[in-house]
Amino acid sequence: MQEMRYDQLRQMVCRERLNNGLEVFLLPKPGFQQVFAAFTTRYGSIDRTFRAGPDEDFTTVPDGIAHFLEHKMFESEDGDVFATFAKQGASANAFTTFDQTTYLFSCTGEVAANTETLLDFVQTPYVTDENVEKEKGIIDQEIRMYDDNPDWRSYFGLLKALYAHHPVRIDIAGTVESIQRIDKDLLHRCYRTFYHPGNMIFVAAGGFDADQLLEVIRANQAKKSFGPAPDIERKWPDEPAGAASPRTEASLSVSQPRCLIGWKDRKAGLKGRPLMEQELLTGVILDALFGRSSPLYHALIDEGLIDQQFSWEYEVTPSYGHSLVGGNTPQPDALVERVEEELARAASNGIGEEAFERSRRKALGRFVTSLDSPSHVTRSFTSYRLKEADWLATGEVLESLTLEAANERLREHFSSSQRAVSIVWPK
């Protein structure tokens, strides 16, 4: 077991790669009662075209299959695994994103038993023709429910406008049509490819003894047999640098319009420290210009152009990246105009040093505060590890950011050619 100490953060990370390829990261927090654990595969909704070795042909699977497989993993011949967690005093859940599927639990006791339950159910799929057909009806209803959600519709409307071909433009759950093409054999193929321990990581944070928990994981995995890890190769479509479409609109039963404005990164491919630096730098820029401490935010609130749901976001992975700002507004076009005016002003004059420092220190404060949340620690550590970055280096990276770099990134990223607008209007 390798021990990595972050003395300034009063945090230790215990790391071990098991013989089957599984990477384990344990972040013990003495004095804490809660434990939060996550078992994650590097498999998300964008992994739709792939092969499991150089001698295979590329396979394109139906949209939504990663999310579908997540749903099926909780079933077993013995019943629903949620009941087992509940008996052991744990709360369990799972989620699928564009680039990962995570199974997790939170508890204050029975840590060893809950860890074994988590590892066992994820590594023992129970998929039949009958339960696949049953699940299609459940996911069909979920997709239709999100189709009526203005936040979801505006967000995926924006992604469809930003990206011409990249699968990030496709709903994580797929479509009503695509899930009908999913069958037991396809699910097993995706499971064999992406759920090998060599493609997965286990992360836990909270009140436990690291040596004892690691021994539980070692013993659990030693009882199981896995073949060689697949040599997974993902295939991405060619994606133009600019936005695919400048504007997209939809109508729903909402009381007022919802407007999102987004900017696409010119190029993809970042990993590790460079990805982390770009993500944190872009977040500081967005907060300085559009955060709740910014002059523009207060002006827009006073004018009634936005409400307190107005927010910003930046997301980046090795294959895509984009920023967005927006929320509810009675006048979407006026909001777009004001945002563009603010960006033009900032590009011409630069971000003020005081605003930059305030947002940088705010981000640093959020990071330090989050260290007291086992849930946040586990989720964030996992997310950055999948991008080959170290989340615990966040403070160090934030300290290194400069105003000069921020203004350079501002002018490079927030270009009109990379911008798209998504509006949901009231019917």
C-alpha positions in Angstrom: 0.0 0.0 0.0 1.3 3.4 -1.0 0.7 6.3 1.4 0.5 9.9 0.1 0.4 12.6 2.7 -1.1 16.1 2.2 0.1 17.7 5.5 -1.3 21.2 4.8 -4.7 19.6 4.3 -4.3 17.1 7.1 -5.2 14.3 4.7 -3.6 11.0 3.9 -4.4 8.9 0.8 -3.8 5.2 0.8 -3.5 3.7 -2.7 -3.1 0.2 -4.0 -3.5 -1.4 -7.4 -4.7 -5.0 -6.9 -3.6 -7.9 -9.0 -6.8 -7.8 -11.0 -6.2 -4.2 -12.0 -8.6 -2.5 -9.6 -7.3 0.8 -8.2 -8.2 1.5 -4.6 -8.0 4.9 -2.9 -8.8 5.3 0.8 -9.0 8.7 2.5 -9.4 8.1 6.2 -10.7 11.0 8.3 -10.1 10.3 12.0 -12.9 11.5 14.2 -15.6 11.3 11.5 -18.5 8.9 11.8 -19.8 8.9 8.2 -18.2 6.8 5.5 -18.9 7.4 1.8 -17.7 4.9 -0.7 -17.9 4.8 -4.5 -17.2 2.0 -7.0 -16.8 3.6 -10.4 -16.2 2.4 -14.0 -14.8 4.5 -16.7 -17.9 4.1 -18.8 -20.5 6.7 -19.6 -23.1 7.7 -22.1 -20.5 9.0 -24.6 -18.8 5.6 -24.9 -21.0 4.5 -27.8 -18.4 3.5 -30.3 -15.5 1.3 -29.1 -13.6 -1.9 -29.4 -12.1 -4.2 -26.7 -8.9 -4.9 -28.6 -6.9 -4.0 -31.8 -8.1 -7.2 -33.5 -11.8 -6.4 -33.1 -14.0 -4.2 -35.2 -15.5 -1.0 -33.7 -19.0 -1.5 -32.3 -21.6 1.3 -32.0 -24.2 0.5 -29.4 -27.6 2.1 -28.9 -27.7 5.4 -27.1 -28.5 5.1 -23.4 -27.0 1.7 -22.8 -24.6 2.7 -20.1 -27.5 4.2 -18.1 -29.6 1.1 -18.8 -26.9 -1.2 -17.5 -26.7 0.9 -14.3 -30.4 0.3 -13.7 -30.0 -3.5 -14.2 -27.0 -3.9 -11.8 -29.2 -3.5 -8.7 -31.2 -6.6 -9.5 -30.2 -10.1 -8.4 -31.7 -13.6 -8.1 -32.1 -12.9 -4.4 -34.0 -9.6 -4.9 -33.2 -5.9 -4.7 -29.8 -5.1 -3.3 -31.2 -1.9 -1.7 -32.8 -4.0 0.9 -29.5 -5.5 1.9 -27.9 -2.1 2.3 -30.8 -0.9 4.4 -30.5 -3.9 6.7 -26.8 -2.9 7.2 -27.7 0.7 8.0 -26.5 2.1 4.6 -28.0 4.3 2.0 -27.1 3.3 -1.5 -27.4 4.9 -5.0 -25.9 5.1 -8.4 -25.6 7.5 -11.3 -24.4 7.6 -14.9 -22.8 10.7 -16.4 -21.3 11.3 -19.8 -18.0 9.6 -18.9 -18.6 7.4 -15.8 -21.0 5.1 -13.9 -20.7 5.2 -10.1 -22.3 2.9 -7.5 -22.1 4.2 -3.9 -23.2 3.9 -0.3 -23.1 6.1 2.8 -23.1 4.7 6.3 -21.9 5.2 9.9 -21.4 1.5 10.7 -21.0 -1.9 9.1 -18.4 -0.5 6.8 -16.8 -3.8 5.9 -20.2 -5.5 5.2 -21.4 -2.6 3.1 -18.1 -2.5 1.1 -18.5 -6.2 0.3 -22.1 -5.8 -0.7 -21.1 -2.9 -3.0 -18.3 -4.9 -4.6 -20.3 -8.1 -4.9 -23.5 -6.7 -6.6 -21.5 -4.6 -9.1 -19.4 -7.7 -10.0 -22.4 -10.1 -10.3 -24.6 -8.9 -13.1 -28.1 -10.5 -13.3 -29.5 -9.7 -16.7 -32.3 -11.7 -18.3 -34.5 -11.2 -21.4 -37.5 -10.7 -19.1 -36.0 -8.0 -16.8 -34.5 -6.2 -19.8 -37.9 -5.9 -21.4 -39.4 -4.7 -18.1 -36.7 -2.1 -17.7 -37.5 -0.6 -21.1 -40.9 0.5 -19.8 -39.4 2.1 -16.7 -36.7 4.0 -18.6 -39.2 5.0 -21.3 -41.2 6.8 -18.6 -38.0 8.4 -17.2 -37.0 9.8 -20.6 -40.5 11.2 -21.2 -40.4 12.8 -17.7 -37.2 14.6 -18.5 -38.6 15.7 -21.9 -41.0 17.8 -19.9 -38.3 19.3 -17.6 -37.3 22.8 -18.6 -33.9 22.6 -17.0 -33.1 19.3 -18.8 -34.6 20.5 -22.2 -32.6 23.8 -22.1 -29.4 22.0 -21.1 -29.5 19.4 -23.8 -30.8 21.9 -26.3 -27.7 23.9 -25.7 -25.4 20.8 -26.1 -27.1 19.9 -29.4 -26.4 23.5 -30.5 -22.8 23.5 -29.4 -21.8 20.0 -30.7 -22.4 18.8 -34.3 -21.3 15.2 -33.8 -19.8 14.5 -30.4 -22.1 12.1 -28.4 -22.2 14.5 -25.5 -25.1 16.1 -27.4 -27.2 13.0 -26.8 -29.3 12.5 -23.7 -27.6 10.2 -21.1 -30.7 8.0 -20.9 -30.9 7.7 -24.7 -34.2 8.1 -26.6 -37.4 6.2 -26.5 -36.4 4.6 -29.8 -32.8 3.8 -28.9 -33.5 1.9 -25.7 -35.8 -0.5 -27.7 -32.7 -1.8 -29.5 -31.0 -2.8 -26.3 -31.0 -6.5 -25.4 -29.4 -8.9 -23.0 -26.5 -9.7 -25.3 -25.5 -6.1 -25.8 -25.7 -5.4 -22.1 -23.4 -8.4 -21.4 -21.0 -7.2 -24.1 -20.8 -3.7 -22.6 -20.4 -5.2 -19.1 -17.5 -7.5 -20.1 -15.8 -4.6 -21.8 -16.2 -1.8 -19.3 -16.8 -3.5 -15.9 -13.4 -5.3 -15.7 -11.6 -4.3 -12.5 -8.8 -2.9 -14.6 -11.2 -0.2 -15.9 -12.6 0.6 -12.4 -11.6 2.5 -9.2 -12.8 2.2 -5.6 -12.7 5.4 -3.5 -13.8 5.8 0.1 -13.5 8.7 2.6 -14.5 9.0 6.2 -14.2 7.3 9.6 -12.5 4.0 9.0 -9.2 2.2 9.5 -7.5 2.2 6.1 -5.5 -1.0 6.8 -8.6 -2.9 7.8 -10.7 -1.7 5.0 -8.0 -2.4 2.4 -7.7 -6.0 3.7 -11.5 -6.4 3.3 -11.2 -5.3 -0.4 -8.2 -7.5 -1.0 -9.9 -10.6 0.4 -13.1 -9.9 -1.5 -11.3 -9.5 -4.9 -9.0 -12.5 -4.3 -12.1 -14.8 -4.2 -13.1 -13.8 -7.7 -11.7 -14.7 -11.1 -11.3 -12.2 -13.9 -9.7 -12.7 -17.3 -7.3 -10.2 -18.8 -8.5 -6.6 -18.9 -9.8 -5.5 -22.4 -7.7 -3.1 -24.3 -10.5 -0.5 -24.7 -10.3 1.9 -27.6 -12.9 4.6 -27.9 -13.7 6.3 -31.3 -14.8 9.9 -31.4 -16.3 11.6 -34.4 -14.6 14.6 -35.9 -16.0 17.7 -34.2 -15.6 21.2 -35.7 -14.1 23.9 -33.5 -17.1 26.2 -33.7 -20.7 25.8 -32.4 -22.9 23.7 -34.6 -25.8 26.1 -34.4 -26.1 29.6 -32.9 -29.6 29.1 -31.4 -32.1 26.4 -30.5 -35.6 26.9 -29.1 -38.4 24.8 -27.6 -41.8 25.3 -25.9 -43.0 23.8 -22.7 -45.6 24.4 -20.0 -43.5 26.8 -17.9 -44.4 30.1 -16.3 -41.5 32.1 -17.8 -38.7 31.4 -20.3 -35.4 29.7 -19.5 -32.3 30.8 -21.3 -28.8 29.2 -21.4 -25.8 30.7 -23.2 -22.9 28.4 -23.8 -19.3 28.4 -25.3 -17.5 25.4 -26.6 -13.8 24.8 -26.1 -11.8 25.0 -29.4 -9.9 21.8 -28.8 -10.1 18.7 -26.7 -7.5 16.3 -25.4 -6.5 17.8 -22.0 -5.7 15.4 -19.1 -4.1 15.6 -15.7 -2.7 18.9 -14.4 -3.4 20.9 -17.6 -7.0 19.9 -17.5 -7.3 20.9 -13.9 -5.7 24.2 -14.4 -8.0 25.1 -17.3 -11.1 24.0 -15.3 -10.3 26.0 -12.2 -9.1 29.0 -14.2 -12.3 29.1 -16.3 -14.4 28.7 -13.1 -12.7 31.7 -11.6 -13.4 33.8 -14.8 -17.0 32.8 -14.8 -17.5 33.6 -11.1 -15.7 37.0 -11.5 -18.0 38.0 -14.4 -21.3 36.3 -13.5 -21.1 35.1 -9.9 -23.3 36.5 -7.1 -20.6 38.9 -6.1 -20.3 40.4 -9.6 -21.7 43.8 -10.5 -23.5 42.3 -13.5 -25.4 39.8 -11.3 -26.7 42.5 -9.0 -27.6 44.7 -11.9 -29.6 41.9 -13.6 -31.4 41.1 -10.4 -32.3 44.7 -9.8 -33.6 45.0 -13.4 -35.7 41.8 -13.0 -33.9 40.1 -15.9 -32.8 37.1 -13.8 -33.7 35.5 -10.5 -31.6 33.6 -7.9 -31.5 30.5 -10.1 -29.1 32.3 -12.5 -25.8 30.4 -12.4 -22.6 29.4 -14.3 -21.0 26.1 -15.0 -17.8 24.8 -16.8 -17.4 21.1 -17.6 -14.3 19.6 -19.2 -13.1 16.0 -20.0 -10.4 14.7 -22.3 -12.9 14.7 -25.2 -14.9 17.9 -24.8 -15.4 21.1 -22.8 -17.9 23.9 -22.5 -19.0 26.8 -20.3 -22.6 28.0 -19.8 -24.4 30.7 -17.9 -28.1 31.4 -17.6 -31.4 30.6 -15.9 -35.0 31.9 -15.8 -35.6 35.3 -17.5 -38.6 37.1 -18.8 -36.5 38.5 -21.7 -34.1 35.9 -23.1 -32.8 38.1 -25.9 -32.1 41.0 -23.5 -30.2 38.7 -21.2 -28.1 37.4 -24.1 -27.3 40.9 -25.1 -26.2 41.9 -21.6 -24.0 38.9 -21.2 -22.3 39.6 -24.6 -21.8 43.2 -23.6 -20.1 42.2 -20.3 -17.8 39.8 -22.2 -16.9 42.4 -24.7 -16.1 44.9 -21.9 -14.0 42.3 -20.1 -12.1 41.3 -23.3 -11.3 44.9 -24.0 -10.4 46.1 -20.5 -9.5 42.8 -18.8 -10.9 41.3 -15.6 -10.3 43.6 -12.7 -7.6 42.3 -10.3 -9.9 42.7 -7.3 -12.6 40.7 -8.9 -10.2 38.0 -10.0 -8.6 37.7 -6.5 -12.0 37.6 -4.8 -13.2 34.7 -7.0 -9.9 32.8 -6.7 -10.0 33.1 -2.9 -13.7 32.1 -3.0 -12.9 28.9 -4.9 -10.1 28.2 -2.5 -12.4 28.6 0.4 -15.0 26.2 -1.1 -12.3 23.6 -1.6 -11.0 23.8 1.9 -14.6 23.6 3.3 -15.5 20.6 1.1 -12.7 18.6 2.8 -15.1 18.1 5.8 -17.7 16.3 3.6 -16.8 12.6 2.9 -19.4 12.6 0.1 -17.8 15.6 -1.7 -14.3 14.2 -1.1 -15.2 10.8 -2.6 -17.1 12.2 -5.6 -14.5 14.9 -6.4 -11.5 12.6 -6.0 -13.1 10.0 -8.2 -14.0 12.5 -10.9 -10.6 14.0 -11.1 -8.9 10.6 -11.0 -10.8 9.5 -14.1 -9.2 12.5 -15.8 -5.8 11.6 -14.5 -5.7 14.5 -12.1 -5.3 14.8 -8.3 -8.3 16.7 -6.7 -6.3 17.3 -3.5 -3.9 19.5 -5.6 -6.8 21.9 -6.1 -5.5 24.5 -3.6 -2.0 24.4 -5.1 -3.4 24.9 -8.6 -5.7 27.8 -7.4 -2.7 29.5 -5.8 -0.8 29.3 -9.1 -3.5 31.0 -11.2 -2.7 34.5 -12.6 -4.7 37.4 -13.8 -2.7 37.4 -17.0 -3.6 33.8 -17.7 -7.3 34.5 -16.9 -7.5 37.4 -19.4 -5.8 35.3 -22.1 -8.3 32.4 -21.5 -11.2 34.9 -21.5 -10.4 36.1 -25.0 -9.6 32.6 -26.3 -12.7 30.8 -25.0 -15.6 33.3 -25.1 -15.7 33.7 -28.8 -18.9 34.4 -30.8 -18.0 31.6 -33.2 -18.1 29.1 -30.3 -21.3 30.5 -28.7 -24.8 29.0 -28.8 -28.1 29.9 -27.1 -30.8 27.6 -25.9 -34.3 29.0 -25.0 -37.3 27.2 -23.6 -40.4 29.4 -24.1 -43.8 29.1 -22.3 -46.4 27.5 -24.5 
